[in-house]
Amino acid sequence: MNPAPLIFFILLMALLEAPIFLVIAGLSLTCLFAQSGDWLALQTVIIEMNRLASMPVLVALPLFTLTGVLLTETGAPRRVLRLVDALVGWLPGGLAMAAVAACTCFTALTGASGVTIVAIGALLYPMLRQRRYPETFSLGLLTTAGSLGLLFPPSLPVILYGLVAQVEITRLFRAALVPGLLLMGVMALYAFAVRWRQTGRGQKPSPSISSERPSVFQALKEGVWEWPIAILVFAGIFGGWVTIAEVAALVLAYVLVVECWILKEIHPLQQLPGIMVEAAKLAGAIMLILAMALGFTGYLVDARIPDKILAVLTGLTANRYLFLAGLNGFLLAAGCIMDIFSAIVIIVPIMVPVALSYGIDPLHLGVIFLVNMEIGYSTPPVGINLFIASLRFNRPITLLYKASVPYLILLLLVLMAVTYLPGLSGWL
């Protein structure tokens, strides 16, 4: 069976905005059947779905989803926005810079960028739009910033990479620190430039959230019930007392009590059931996408695609710099179609000995791998963050493609610097 016409049809349906999980499922099933010619091969999708069910982050995803939907229905976004307004409202692009930092921190804690878009993006997007940031700018910022934290402690992907590649994890975190800060800095500078140009050399186009910008103390006082959420997340994870799933449950319980019975911004009988249904639909759609994506990963493993591509790369050139260029292209493609944990387990054992033969430092290689995976999450046409953002913000996937392009160009420039200036990862 020649799968090309069917794959072309499926991709065409994606451009016509067919349901995303159906597109990914169609690709997975078509490739698996074309490989074996036997419908029994489709059980790979079921096996991968079962593996998804055993992932610890799966429990956290629906809990954080419900928390995010709950908070968006309250005055929490406005209160957080007033604090940001008090802290950095005077600076062009200040709110966007704060959004980059918030997404980075949350992704570092959870190790999953999709959770960040669901839980944090839902709060930040209405804030950015309220302050008249362009829609494409806001969507692109939150979609791409959702994966930046994968380089910072206590990022699970860094820990897993260190274990698989047999490099010292603390040294890998130190090697990733400067490239991670550089990625954040480039996005922050872009936000500053866009806002400066939009506002006519720094003249603010929209008023403050209130008639007068609040003091920091006043804003902190107004949001006194929101700040324990951050404390629960940071203390729970960094303290090592609870897992990410338990943190998600604690945060959800706290938000329910505060919003339903203390602040009374959500009516537990009239509003809460509808919010729970909305959160369940969103979390279910995301889990379907992830399950189908893992099924496609199963096809790649069975067909030994990573092995073949790396073999081609090594056969093309003996030049280390050309090899690194080809490796970046391969890893970006892998980051689009594979979750980072699968990519580490499948690709790293093959990649490391090949890279060592070219004289590439193992720590430098680890940073290159992780940066590529970060960017791949938001790379069209099948970067998983694009689909999650499309669902969360209820926007067409084609709009997310357009919104992500400026950020991808910036991140790719940083990737080139990280690749060919090994001192960036070796500085610390």
Wavefront OBJ file of the C-alpha trace (Angstrom):
o trace
v 0.000 0.000 0.000
v 1.325 3.433 -0.987
v 0.448 5.760 1.924
v 1.418 9.018 0.156
v -2.047 9.943 -1.270
v -3.767 9.241 2.038
v -1.157 11.198 4.008
v -1.553 14.115 1.587
v -5.315 13.996 2.099
v -4.927 13.935 5.891
v -2.588 16.952 5.828
v -5.037 18.766 3.573
v -7.792 18.107 6.114
v -5.521 19.579 8.786
v -5.178 22.787 6.789
v -8.979 22.843 6.463
v -9.111 22.706 10.289
v -10.328 19.137 10.785
v -10.239 17.976 14.445
v -6.589 17.755 15.416
v -6.752 14.365 17.159
v -8.314 12.861 14.030
v -5.474 14.237 11.891
v -2.775 12.767 14.132
v -4.701 9.500 14.513
v -5.035 9.250 10.736
v -1.295 9.738 10.247
v -0.474 7.140 12.905
v -2.861 4.485 11.615
v -1.939 5.049 7.964
v 1.797 4.718 8.589
v 1.414 1.669 10.824
v -0.820 -0.145 8.327
v 1.398 0.790 5.366
v 4.436 -0.559 7.209
v 3.009 -3.991 8.004
v 0.013 -4.413 5.719
v -1.759 -5.947 8.715
v -4.442 -4.241 10.768
v -3.073 -6.006 13.855
v -0.201 -3.524 13.743
v -2.687 -0.870 14.815
v -2.538 -2.312 18.314
v 0.618 -0.192 18.658
v -1.650 2.817 19.170
v -3.453 1.031 22.007
v -0.131 0.072 23.600
v 1.100 3.661 23.451
v -2.184 4.916 24.903
v -1.703 2.501 27.787
v 1.841 3.847 28.270
v 0.429 7.367 28.348
v -1.937 6.309 31.122
v 1.056 5.334 33.269
v 2.783 8.719 32.978
v 2.728 10.668 36.281
v 2.078 13.968 34.506
v -1.191 12.598 33.110
v -2.877 12.954 36.504
v -1.611 16.521 36.845
v -2.888 17.569 33.422
v -6.675 17.438 34.061
v -6.206 18.858 37.571
v -4.208 21.834 36.320
v -6.691 22.206 33.460
v -9.608 22.521 35.872
v -7.620 24.947 38.025
v -6.855 27.122 35.011
v -10.466 27.150 33.782
v -11.670 27.982 37.299
v -9.298 30.911 37.689
v -10.175 32.366 34.289
v -13.814 32.614 35.431
v -12.856 34.691 38.483
v -11.207 38.022 39.139
v -7.798 36.359 39.559
v -6.452 37.383 36.113
v -7.331 41.003 36.799
v -5.692 40.944 40.232
v -2.525 39.356 38.871
v -2.514 41.866 36.043
v -2.728 44.748 38.517
v 0.337 43.424 40.330
v 2.252 43.126 37.068
v 1.047 46.621 36.173
v 2.455 47.915 39.454
v 5.797 46.136 39.013
v 6.649 46.531 35.331
v 3.773 48.490 33.778
v 6.054 51.470 33.190
v 8.310 49.394 30.907
v 7.310 48.768 27.266
v 6.598 45.048 26.926
v 6.727 44.537 30.695
v 3.662 42.298 30.837
v 4.930 40.153 27.955
v 8.307 39.796 29.689
v 6.550 38.700 32.864
v 4.579 36.154 30.790
v 7.821 34.665 29.439
v 9.227 34.353 32.959
v 6.018 32.819 34.332
v 5.787 30.216 31.559
v 9.468 29.350 31.944
v 9.191 28.804 35.702
v 6.054 26.676 35.430
v 7.492 24.469 32.685
v 10.670 23.940 34.707
v 8.544 22.767 37.625
v 6.249 20.457 35.674
v 8.593 19.282 32.891
v 5.665 19.470 30.469
v 5.112 22.506 28.246
v 1.551 21.498 27.324
v 0.528 21.785 30.975
v 1.980 25.312 31.035
v -0.140 26.433 28.085
v -3.243 24.989 29.703
v -2.678 26.257 33.247
v -0.716 29.513 32.792
v -1.557 30.513 29.229
v -5.243 30.582 30.090
v -4.530 33.295 32.675
v -2.019 35.320 30.684
v -3.789 35.458 27.308
v -6.735 37.604 28.458
v -4.291 39.875 30.311
v -2.223 40.452 27.182
v -5.309 41.099 25.074
v -6.728 43.462 27.699
v -3.550 45.510 27.440
v -4.010 45.613 23.641
v -1.160 43.352 22.654
v -1.819 42.020 19.108
v -3.553 38.649 18.961
v -0.855 36.926 16.896
v 1.863 38.342 19.168
v 0.082 37.046 22.298
v -0.654 33.601 20.852
v 2.886 33.148 19.551
v 4.443 34.338 22.801
v 2.500 31.930 25.025
v 2.838 28.989 22.630
v 6.619 29.216 22.281
v 7.360 30.364 25.851
v 5.525 27.277 27.088
v 8.594 25.106 26.467
v 11.457 27.404 27.544
v 11.637 26.045 31.087
v 12.832 22.608 29.963
v 16.432 23.762 30.445
v 16.105 24.870 34.074
v 16.043 22.842 37.312
v 14.210 20.774 38.360
v 13.327 19.938 34.736
v 12.546 16.235 34.346
v 13.814 16.046 30.732
v 17.280 17.228 31.812
v 17.375 14.597 34.553
v 16.244 11.856 32.161
v 18.762 12.955 29.517
v 21.562 12.819 32.073
v 20.578 9.296 33.072
v 20.282 7.998 29.519
v 23.405 9.753 28.181
v 25.362 9.001 31.375
v 26.459 12.589 31.999
v 26.501 14.319 35.378
v 23.093 15.929 35.849
v 24.293 18.895 37.936
v 26.884 19.748 35.273
v 24.210 19.447 32.576
v 21.973 21.901 34.456
v 24.905 24.331 34.708
v 25.660 23.910 30.993
v 22.020 24.626 30.096
v 21.687 27.731 32.283
v 23.279 30.335 29.983
v 21.547 29.045 26.794
v 18.235 28.990 28.703
v 18.672 32.564 29.893
v 19.669 33.585 26.363
v 16.447 32.116 24.970
v 14.416 34.018 27.564
v 16.360 37.217 26.948
v 15.842 37.128 23.191
v 12.077 36.705 23.629
v 11.968 39.499 26.222
v 13.869 41.868 23.909
v 11.497 41.016 21.071
v 8.531 41.810 23.318
v 10.141 45.136 24.227
v 10.754 45.987 20.556
v 7.223 45.064 19.452
v 5.640 47.085 22.245
v 7.947 50.048 21.639
v 7.029 50.092 17.950
v 3.311 49.602 18.714
v 3.174 52.428 21.237
v 5.015 55.022 19.214
v 8.389 55.174 20.983
v 7.177 54.334 24.434
v 3.879 56.236 24.644
v 1.426 53.897 26.280
v -1.581 53.144 23.979
v -3.904 51.966 26.729
v -4.563 53.236 30.207
v -3.604 51.417 33.352
v -5.979 48.741 34.603
v -7.360 51.347 36.979
v -7.445 55.123 36.714
v -4.148 55.171 38.610
v -1.505 52.496 38.620
v -1.745 50.697 41.977
v 1.150 50.503 44.377
v 2.904 47.166 44.704
v 1.672 46.837 48.279
v -1.922 47.561 47.251
v -1.768 45.026 44.404
v -0.277 42.376 46.703
v -3.011 43.019 49.242
v -5.762 42.670 46.628
v -4.340 39.362 45.411
v -3.530 37.970 48.834
v -5.540 34.788 48.160
v -3.754 34.071 44.842
v -0.140 34.153 46.086
v -0.365 30.925 48.150
v -0.866 29.089 44.833
v 2.722 29.909 43.833
v 3.932 28.969 47.319
v 2.204 25.581 47.106
v 3.768 24.832 43.728
v 7.308 25.950 44.564
v 7.424 24.574 48.108
v 5.781 21.297 47.136
v 8.089 20.514 44.233
v 11.357 22.065 45.391
v 10.825 20.788 48.917
v 10.481 17.248 47.577
v 7.522 16.504 49.843
v 4.958 15.793 47.132
v 4.796 14.776 43.457
v 3.601 17.037 40.651
v 0.233 15.239 40.652
v -0.148 15.844 44.400
v 0.781 19.509 43.907
v -1.906 19.787 41.225
v -4.475 18.270 43.599
v -3.486 20.610 46.458
v -3.662 23.677 44.219
v -7.070 22.649 42.862
v -8.455 22.059 46.358
v -7.146 25.434 47.508
v -8.613 27.281 44.498
v -11.991 25.580 44.956
v -12.192 26.576 48.626
v -11.050 30.158 48.027
v -13.140 30.912 44.944
v -16.318 29.090 45.990
v -16.521 29.750 49.727
v -14.147 32.585 50.697
v -14.191 35.055 47.792
v -17.461 33.554 46.466
v -16.664 34.411 42.852
v -17.823 30.955 41.691
v -21.221 29.580 42.716
v -20.644 25.901 43.608
v -24.049 24.776 42.310
v -24.787 27.144 39.434
v -21.370 27.709 37.844
v -19.044 24.933 39.012
v -20.677 22.024 37.089
v -20.396 23.890 33.787
v -16.771 24.793 34.486
v -15.974 21.155 35.264
v -17.560 20.014 31.995
v -15.570 22.609 30.029
v -12.317 21.553 31.722
v -13.077 17.861 31.114
v -13.623 18.478 27.398
v -10.392 20.417 27.109
v -8.295 17.901 29.083
v -9.849 14.988 27.177
v -9.044 16.583 23.824
v -5.425 17.186 24.859
v -5.011 13.609 26.101
v -6.427 12.292 22.807
v -3.851 14.345 20.920
v -1.035 13.063 23.134
v -2.208 9.457 22.797
v -2.336 9.657 19.004
v 1.070 11.378 18.914
v 2.550 8.533 20.978
v 1.039 6.090 18.513
v 2.951 7.837 15.737
v 6.071 7.599 17.882
v 5.469 3.846 18.053
v 5.537 3.702 14.262
v 8.846 5.595 14.180
v 10.352 3.133 16.637
v 9.132 0.051 14.751
v 10.384 1.430 11.433
v 13.743 2.413 13.023
v 13.476 5.848 11.421
v 15.861 7.600 13.894
v 18.564 4.963 13.307
v 18.300 5.338 9.543
v 18.410 9.127 9.559
v 21.472 9.285 11.814
v 23.174 6.679 9.634
v 22.525 8.871 6.587
v 23.915 11.933 8.385
v 27.154 10.194 9.310
v 27.512 8.857 5.782
v 27.148 12.290 4.183
v 30.023 14.155 5.802
v 33.036 13.847 8.049
v 32.880 17.571 8.857
v 31.725 18.222 12.425
v 30.006 21.510 11.586
v 28.021 20.031 8.709
v 27.099 17.103 10.934
v 25.794 19.504 13.601
v 23.705 21.319 10.990
v 22.162 18.040 9.840
v 21.671 16.923 13.447
v 19.767 20.136 14.226
v 17.430 19.562 11.295
v 16.819 15.974 12.375
v 16.196 16.911 16.024
v 13.808 19.726 15.082
v 11.783 17.256 13.029
v 11.869 14.764 15.903
v 10.739 17.464 18.333
v 7.678 18.074 16.157
v 6.431 14.520 16.113
v 7.718 12.993 19.364
v 7.288 13.906 23.001
v 10.589 14.793 24.645
v 10.661 11.764 26.945
v 10.241 9.339 24.036
v 12.860 11.235 22.025
v 15.375 10.964 24.870
v 14.866 7.233 25.267
v 14.887 6.490 21.531
v 17.331 8.961 19.973
v 19.928 9.752 22.651
v 21.486 6.252 22.891
v 22.007 6.325 19.107
v 23.086 9.978 18.897
v 25.665 10.152 21.695
v 28.283 7.677 20.352
v 27.972 9.142 16.848
v 28.485 12.696 18.181
v 31.457 11.585 20.283
v 33.122 10.270 17.134
v 32.976 13.854 15.799
v 34.624 15.174 18.977
v 31.488 16.918 20.325
v 31.448 17.487 24.084
v 28.689 15.415 25.784
v 27.406 18.412 27.784
v 27.358 20.608 24.684
v 25.497 17.853 22.831
v 22.936 17.624 25.642
v 22.185 21.344 25.455
v 21.842 21.178 21.655
v 19.417 18.267 21.992
v 17.256 19.995 24.624
v 17.097 23.332 22.777
v 16.016 21.530 19.605
v 13.296 19.707 21.509
v 12.050 23.007 22.965
v 11.809 24.596 19.542
v 10.311 21.474 17.958
v 7.315 21.692 20.294
v 6.206 24.864 18.469
v 7.428 24.116 14.939
v 4.776 23.755 12.181
v 3.134 21.720 10.905
v 2.813 19.207 13.767
v 4.475 20.769 16.824
v 2.361 19.552 19.742
v 2.254 22.975 21.466
v 0.563 24.459 18.404
v -2.301 21.986 18.675
v -2.657 22.376 22.436
v -2.675 26.181 22.094
v -5.222 25.950 19.288
v -7.526 23.997 21.601
v -6.890 26.094 24.703
v -7.328 29.484 23.050
v -9.984 28.278 20.599
v -8.122 29.618 17.565
v -7.506 27.982 14.136
v -4.292 26.006 13.865
v -3.321 28.057 10.800
v -3.384 31.206 12.947
v -1.063 29.501 15.440
v 1.319 28.669 12.576
v 1.454 32.342 11.614
v 1.788 33.518 15.217
v 4.734 31.247 15.985
v 6.920 32.212 12.994
v 8.641 35.352 14.414
v 9.479 33.560 17.656
v 10.763 30.481 15.848
v 13.129 32.644 13.793
v 14.552 34.154 16.993
v 14.846 30.782 18.730
v 16.542 29.251 15.691
v 19.111 32.049 15.748
v 19.817 31.223 19.383
v 20.063 27.537 18.465
v 22.709 28.351 15.867
v 24.660 30.340 18.457
v 24.416 27.509 20.989
v 25.453 24.956 18.357
v 28.496 26.747 16.989
v 29.615 28.637 20.113
v 30.194 25.804 22.597
v 31.475 28.324 25.136
v 27.855 29.293 25.843
v 27.206 25.868 27.338
v 30.705 25.449 28.753
v 30.939 28.841 30.446
v 29.727 27.623 33.852
l 1 2 3 4 5 6 7 8 9 10 11 12 13 14 15 16 17 18 19 20 21 22 23 24 25 26 27 28 29 30 31 32 33 34 35 36 37 38 39 40 41 42 43 44 45 46 47 48 49 50 51 52 53 54 55 56 57 58 59 60 61 62 63 64 65 66 67 68 69 70 71 72 73 74 75 76 77 78 79 80 81 82 83 84 85 86 87 88 89 90 91 92 93 94 95 96 97 98 99 100 101 102 103 104 105 106 107 108 109 110 111 112 113 114 115 116 117 118 119 120 121 122 123 124 125 126 127 128 129 130 131 132 133 134 135 136 137 138 139 140 141 142 143 144 145 146 147 148 149 150 151 152 153 154 155 156 157 158 159 160 161 162 163 164 165 166 167 168 169 170 171 172 173 174 175 176 177 178 179 180 181 182 183 184 185 186 187 188 189 190 191 192 193 194 195 196 197 198 199 200 201 202 203 204 205 206 207 208 209 210 211 212 213 214 215 216 217 218 219 220 221 222 223 224 225 226 227 228 229 230 231 232 233 234 235 236 237 238 239 240 241 242 243 244 245 246 247 248 249 250 251 252 253 254 255 256 257 258 259 260 261 262 263 264 265 266 267 268 269 270 271 272 273 274 275 276 277 278 279 280 281 282 283 284 285 286 287 288 289 290 291 292 293 294 295 296 297 298 299 300 301 302 303 304 305 306 307 308 309 310 311 312 313 314 315 316 317 318 319 320 321 322 323 324 325 326 327 328 329 330 331 332 333 334 335 336 337 338 339 340 341 342 343 344 345 346 347 348 349 350 351 352 353 354 355 356 357 358 359 360 361 362 363 364 365 366 367 368 369 370 371 372 373 374 375 376 377 378 379 380 381 382 383 384 385 386 387 388 389 390 391 392 393 394 395 396 397 398 399 400 401 402 403 404 405 406 407 408 409 410 411 412 413 414 415 416 417 418 419 420 421 422 423 424 425 426 427 428
